[in-house]
Amino acid sequence: MRTSSRLIHRSLLLSFASALIAPGAIAAASTTATGSLSVEGPDAPLVISLKHAYYVSGPDRFDETKTVRSIVFTADDQRAAIDACPDMRCAMLSSSDGLQIEIGDDGTVNWWAHVAPVQYSSTTGGDALKLSVDSAGRVAGSFKLGGSGATTAVEFDASLIRDFSKPE
């Protein structure tokens, strides 16, 4: 009997541990990007590889009654930095080179590109952003941009990692 209860206890413990580990593994698997970002530098183009895509949402910085959805693309893992942010502004490339896009309700995309020491920003529309998945919890697709000082072609799959309109 004793062996049987130990097996049951171990089985329950393993099930509990798997339940704790699985959500983190799923979230990590759905923050991926594949592509590059190039900005016009003072002497030559500055280029980085984009490997991570972080989907965040929160109050619009100009009208807090509106919610904005953004994707932050980076070369380095910025998950812990974004998790530590007190507000959405902090999550927007505050300490890393990369690209941030803000998905507009009207089909426009505001974008900001930063590769030290250069940054560019503008708005684009049309088919620059193609989403194959567009839900409150996940976005996936591609973003292409050429001109205005920055060029990028990136494919991504990003689950919502932070909603700044909800208290933690």
Phi and psi restraints in degrees (value plus and minus 20) as a CYANA .aco file:
   2 ARG   PHI     -82.8   -42.8
   2 ARG   PSI     -62.5   -22.5
   3 THR   PHI     -82.1   -42.1
   3 THR   PSI     -60.7   -20.7
   4 SER   PHI     -82.1   -42.1
   4 SER   PSI     -62.7   -22.7
   5 SER   PHI     -89.7   -49.7
   5 SER   PSI     -53.0   -13.0
   6 ARG   PHI     -84.5   -44.5
   6 ARG   PSI     -62.6   -22.6
   7 LEU   PHI     -82.7   -42.7
   7 LEU   PSI     -61.4   -21.4
   8 ILE   PHI     -83.9   -43.9
   8 ILE   PSI     -63.8   -23.8
   9 HIS   PHI     -81.6   -41.6
   9 HIS   PSI     -66.5   -26.5
  10 ARG   PHI     -82.9   -42.9
  10 ARG   PSI     -62.0   -22.0
  11 SER   PHI     -81.7   -41.7
  11 SER   PSI     -63.6   -23.6
  12 LEU   PHI     -85.5   -45.5
  12 LEU   PSI     -60.1   -20.1
  13 LEU   PHI     -83.6   -43.6
  13 LEU   PSI     -64.2   -24.2
  14 LEU   PHI     -83.9   -43.9
  14 LEU   PSI     -60.3   -20.3
  15 SER   PHI     -82.5   -42.5
  15 SER   PSI     -62.5   -22.5
  16 PHE   PHI     -84.7   -44.7
  16 PHE   PSI     -63.9   -23.9
  17 ALA   PHI     -83.6   -43.6
  17 ALA   PSI     -60.7   -20.7
  18 SER   PHI     -83.2   -43.2
  18 SER   PSI     -58.6   -18.6
  19 ALA   PHI     -84.8   -44.8
  19 ALA   PSI     -55.7   -15.7
  20 LEU   PHI     -93.0   -53.0
  20 LEU   PSI     -57.6   -17.6
  21 ILE   PHI     -97.1   -57.1
  21 ILE   PSI     -60.0   -20.0
  22 ALA   PHI     -76.1   -36.1
  22 ALA   PSI     -66.6   -26.6
  23 PRO   PHI     -79.2   -39.2
  23 PRO   PSI     -59.2   -19.2
  24 GLY   PHI     -85.1   -45.1
  24 GLY   PSI     -59.6   -19.6
  25 ALA   PHI     -86.5   -46.5
  25 ALA   PSI     -59.9   -19.9
  26 ILE   PHI     -85.6   -45.6
  26 ILE   PSI     -65.4   -25.4
  27 ALA   PHI     -82.0   -42.0
  27 ALA   PSI     -60.8   -20.8
  28 ALA   PHI     -85.9   -45.9
  28 ALA   PSI     -55.6   -15.6
  29 ALA   PHI     -92.1   -52.1
  29 ALA   PSI     -39.9     0.1
  30 SER   PHI    -131.7   -91.7
  30 SER   PSI      20.3    60.3
  31 THR   PHI    -152.2  -112.2
  31 THR   PSI      24.4    64.4
  32 THR   PHI    -124.3   -84.3
  32 THR   PSI     128.5   168.5
  33 ALA   PHI    -161.2  -121.2
  33 ALA   PSI     128.7   168.7
  34 THR   PHI    -156.6  -116.6
  34 THR   PSI      95.8   135.8
  35 GLY   PHI     143.1   183.1
  35 GLY   PSI    -186.1  -146.1
  36 SER   PHI    -163.1  -123.1
  36 SER   PSI     142.3   182.3
  37 LEU   PHI    -150.1  -110.1
  37 LEU   PSI     110.9   150.9
  38 SER   PHI    -146.9  -106.9
  38 SER   PSI     110.3   150.3
  39 VAL   PHI    -141.9  -101.9
  39 VAL   PSI     128.9   168.9
  40 GLU   PHI     -90.1   -50.1
  40 GLU   PSI      97.1   137.1
  41 GLY   PHI    -115.3   -75.3
  41 GLY   PSI     156.8   196.8
  42 PRO   PHI     -81.3   -41.3
  42 PRO   PSI     -56.7   -16.7
  43 ASP   PHI    -137.4   -97.4
  43 ASP   PSI     -50.2   -10.2
  44 ALA   PHI    -177.3  -137.3
  44 ALA   PSI     142.2   182.2
  45 PRO   PHI     -80.4   -40.4
  45 PRO   PSI     122.8   162.8
  46 LEU   PHI    -124.7   -84.7
  46 LEU   PSI     105.1   145.1
  47 VAL   PHI    -146.3  -106.3
  47 VAL   PSI     116.6   156.6
  48 ILE   PHI    -152.9  -112.9
  48 ILE   PSI     133.9   173.9
  49 SER   PHI    -107.4   -67.4
  49 SER   PSI     118.3   158.3
  50 LEU   PHI    -121.6   -81.6
  50 LEU   PSI     101.1   141.1
  51 LYS   PHI    -140.2  -100.2
  51 LYS   PSI     -39.3     0.7
  52 HIS   PHI    -144.4  -104.4
  52 HIS   PSI     122.6   162.6
  53 ALA   PHI    -151.5  -111.5
  53 ALA   PSI     101.9   141.9
  54 TYR   PHI    -136.8   -96.8
  54 TYR   PSI      99.9   139.9
  55 TYR   PHI    -115.7   -75.7
  55 TYR   PSI     101.2   141.2
  56 VAL   PHI    -152.1  -112.1
  56 VAL   PSI     135.9   175.9
  57 SER   PHI    -160.1  -120.1
  57 SER   PSI     141.3   181.3
  58 GLY   PHI     150.9   190.9
  58 GLY   PSI    -193.7  -153.7
  59 PRO   PHI     -86.0   -46.0
  59 PRO   PSI     120.8   160.8
  60 ASP   PHI     -83.6   -43.6
  60 ASP   PSI     118.4   158.4
  61 ARG   PHI     -90.4   -50.4
  61 ARG   PSI     -39.3     0.7
  62 PHE   PHI    -120.3   -80.3
  62 PHE   PSI     -47.1    -7.1
  63 ASP   PHI    -160.5  -120.5
  63 ASP   PSI      75.3   115.3
  64 GLU   PHI     -87.2   -47.2
  64 GLU   PSI     -26.4    13.6
  65 THR   PHI    -100.5   -60.5
  65 THR   PSI     -32.3     7.7
  66 LYS   PHI    -124.1   -84.1
  66 LYS   PSI     129.7   169.7
  67 THR   PHI    -126.5   -86.5
  67 THR   PSI     116.8   156.8
  68 VAL   PHI    -134.5   -94.5
  68 VAL   PSI     132.8   172.8
  69 ARG   PHI    -138.0   -98.0
  69 ARG   PSI     109.4   149.4
  70 SER   PHI    -151.5  -111.5
  70 SER   PSI     132.4   172.4
  71 ILE   PHI    -142.3  -102.3
  71 ILE   PSI     108.1   148.1
  72 VAL   PHI    -128.2   -88.2
  72 VAL   PSI     100.7   140.7
  73 PHE   PHI    -125.3   -85.3
  73 PHE   PSI     111.0   151.0
  74 THR   PHI    -159.7  -119.7
  74 THR   PSI     141.5   181.5
  75 ALA   PHI    -102.1   -62.1
  75 ALA   PSI     -58.8   -18.8
  76 ASP   PHI    -122.4   -82.4
  76 ASP   PSI     135.0   175.0
  77 ASP   PHI     -86.3   -46.3
  77 ASP   PSI      97.9   137.9
  78 GLN   PHI    -135.4   -95.4
  78 GLN   PSI      -6.3    33.7
  79 ARG   PHI     -77.5   -37.5
  79 ARG   PSI     -68.2   -28.2
  80 ALA   PHI     -84.0   -44.0
  80 ALA   PSI     -59.1   -19.1
  81 ALA   PHI     -84.5   -44.5
  81 ALA   PSI     -62.1   -22.1
  82 ILE   PHI     -88.1   -48.1
  82 ILE   PSI     -61.7   -21.7
  83 ASP   PHI     -79.0   -39.0
  83 ASP   PSI     -52.8   -12.8
  84 ALA   PHI    -102.9   -62.9
  84 ALA   PSI     -27.3    12.7
  85 CYS   PHI     -90.3   -50.3
  85 CYS   PSI     116.8   156.8
  86 PRO   PHI    -100.8   -60.8
  86 PRO   PSI     -40.6    -0.6
  87 ASP   PHI    -170.0  -130.0
  87 ASP   PSI     150.3   190.3
  88 MET   PHI     -85.2   -45.2
  88 MET   PSI     -55.5   -15.5
  89 ARG   PHI     -77.3   -37.3
  89 ARG   PSI     -59.7   -19.7
  90 CYS   PHI     -80.8   -40.8
  90 CYS   PSI     -53.4   -13.4
  91 ALA   PHI     -96.5   -56.5
  91 ALA   PSI     -28.5    11.5
  92 MET   PHI    -112.6   -72.6
  92 MET   PSI      59.6    99.6
  93 LEU   PHI      34.1    74.1
  93 LEU   PSI      17.8    57.8
  94 SER   PHI     -87.7   -47.7
  94 SER   PSI     -49.1    -9.1
  95 SER   PHI    -155.8  -115.8
  95 SER   PSI      -3.7    36.3
  96 SER   PHI    -161.9  -121.9
  96 SER   PSI     130.3   170.3
  97 ASP   PHI     -93.7   -53.7
  97 ASP   PSI     126.1   166.1
  98 GLY   PHI     140.2   180.2
  98 GLY   PSI    -177.2  -137.2
  99 LEU   PHI    -154.1  -114.1
  99 LEU   PSI     118.8   158.8
 100 GLN   PHI    -146.8  -106.8
 100 GLN   PSI     113.5   153.5
 101 ILE   PHI    -141.9  -101.9
 101 ILE   PSI     124.3   164.3
 102 GLU   PHI    -135.0   -95.0
 102 GLU   PSI      99.8   139.8
 103 ILE   PHI    -103.5   -63.5
 103 ILE   PSI      96.4   136.4
 104 GLY   PHI    -107.9   -67.9
 104 GLY   PSI     132.1   172.1
 105 ASP   PHI     -87.9   -47.9
 105 ASP   PSI     -42.0    -2.0
 106 ASP   PHI    -116.3   -76.3
 106 ASP   PSI      -6.8    33.2
 107 GLY   PHI      70.8   110.8
 107 GLY   PSI     -24.6    15.4
 108 THR   PHI    -107.5   -67.5
 108 THR   PSI     137.9   177.9
 109 VAL   PHI    -151.1  -111.1
 109 VAL   PSI      97.8   137.8
 110 ASN   PHI    -105.2   -65.2
 110 ASN   PSI     117.8   157.8
 111 TRP   PHI    -156.9  -116.9
 111 TRP   PSI     132.1   172.1
 112 TRP   PHI    -155.7  -115.7
 112 TRP   PSI     108.0   148.0
 113 ALA   PHI    -139.2   -99.2
 113 ALA   PSI     116.6   156.6
 114 HIS   PHI    -160.2  -120.2
 114 HIS   PSI     100.1   140.1
 115 VAL   PHI    -155.5  -115.5
 115 VAL   PSI      91.8   131.8
 116 ALA   PHI     -69.9   -29.9
 116 ALA   PSI     112.4   152.4
 117 PRO   PHI    -120.3   -80.3
 117 PRO   PSI      -0.7    39.3
 118 VAL   PHI    -129.3   -89.3
 118 VAL   PSI     122.4   162.4
 119 GLN   PHI    -162.1  -122.1
 119 GLN   PSI     126.6   166.6
 120 TYR   PHI    -154.1  -114.1
 120 TYR   PSI     136.3   176.3
 121 SER   PHI    -173.3  -133.3
 121 SER   PSI     134.9   174.9
 122 SER   PHI    -193.0  -153.0
 122 SER   PSI    -189.5  -149.5
 123 THR   PHI    -146.6  -106.6
 123 THR   PSI     121.8   161.8
 124 THR   PHI    -155.6  -115.6
 124 THR   PSI     143.4   183.4
 125 GLY   PHI    -161.1  -121.1
 125 GLY   PSI    -170.0  -130.0
 126 GLY   PHI      45.5    85.5
 126 GLY   PSI    -155.4  -115.4
 127 ASP   PHI    -124.8   -84.8
 127 ASP   PSI       6.1    46.1
 128 ALA   PHI     -82.3   -42.3
 128 ALA   PSI     -59.2   -19.2
 129 LEU   PHI    -129.0   -89.0
 129 LEU   PSI     100.2   140.2
 130 LYS   PHI    -140.0  -100.0
 130 LYS   PSI      96.0   136.0
 131 LEU   PHI    -123.7   -83.7
 131 LEU   PSI     105.0   145.0
 132 SER   PHI    -111.6   -71.6
 132 SER   PSI     -43.4    -3.4
 133 VAL   PHI    -152.4  -112.4
 133 VAL   PSI     108.1   148.1
 134 ASP   PHI    -163.0  -123.0
 134 ASP   PSI      69.6   109.6
 135 SER   PHI    -152.6  -112.6
 135 SER   PSI     151.4   191.4
 136 ALA   PHI     -82.7   -42.7
 136 ALA   PSI     -47.4    -7.4
 137 GLY   PHI    -122.0   -82.0
 137 GLY   PSI     -29.8    10.2
 138 ARG   PHI    -181.4  -141.4
 138 ARG   PSI     122.5   162.5
 139 VAL   PHI    -150.9  -110.9
 139 VAL   PSI     122.3   162.3
 140 ALA   PHI    -167.5  -127.5
 140 ALA   PSI     128.6   168.6
 141 GLY   PHI     137.1   177.1
 141 GLY   PSI    -163.0  -123.0
 142 SER   PHI    -162.9  -122.9
 142 SER   PSI     135.3   175.3
 143 PHE   PHI    -156.4  -116.4
 143 PHE   PSI     106.9   146.9
 144 LYS   PHI    -148.1  -108.1
 144 LYS   PSI     119.5   159.5
 145 LEU   PHI    -169.0  -129.0
 145 LEU   PSI     118.8   158.8
 146 GLY   PHI    -162.8  -122.8
 146 GLY   PSI     116.2   156.2
 147 GLY   PHI      75.3   115.3
 147 GLY   PSI    -195.4  -155.4
 148 SER   PHI      36.8    76.8
 148 SER   PSI       7.2    47.2
 149 GLY   PHI      68.9   108.9
 149 GLY   PSI     -31.2     8.8
 150 ALA   PHI    -156.5  -116.5
 150 ALA   PSI     126.3   166.3
 151 THR   PHI    -153.8  -113.8
 151 THR   PSI     113.5   153.5
 152 THR   PHI    -170.6  -130.6
 152 THR   PSI     131.8   171.8
 153 ALA   PHI    -163.6  -123.6
 153 ALA   PSI      91.0   131.0
 154 VAL   PHI    -158.5  -118.5
 154 VAL   PSI     116.6   156.6
 155 GLU   PHI    -127.1   -87.1
 155 GLU   PSI     125.7   165.7
 156 PHE   PHI    -171.0  -131.0
 156 PHE   PSI     139.5   179.5
 157 ASP   PHI    -164.6  -124.6
 157 ASP   PSI      91.5   131.5
 158 ALA   PHI    -155.0  -115.0
 158 ALA   PSI     103.2   143.2
 159 SER   PHI    -104.7   -64.7
 159 SER   PSI     132.3   172.3
 160 LEU   PHI     -82.0   -42.0
 160 LEU   PSI      99.1   139.1
 161 ILE   PHI    -122.5   -82.5
 161 ILE   PSI     -36.7     3.3
 162 ARG   PHI    -178.4  -138.4
 162 ARG   PSI     108.8   148.8
 163 ASP   PHI    -133.2   -93.2
 163 ASP   PSI      84.1   124.1
 164 PHE   PHI     -95.8   -55.8
 164 PHE   PSI     -25.4    14.6
 165 SER   PHI    -104.2   -64.2
 165 SER   PSI     -31.5     8.5
 166 LYS   PHI    -129.7   -89.7
 166 LYS   PSI     113.2   153.2
 167 PRO   PHI     -84.4   -44.4
 167 PRO   PSI     123.7   163.7
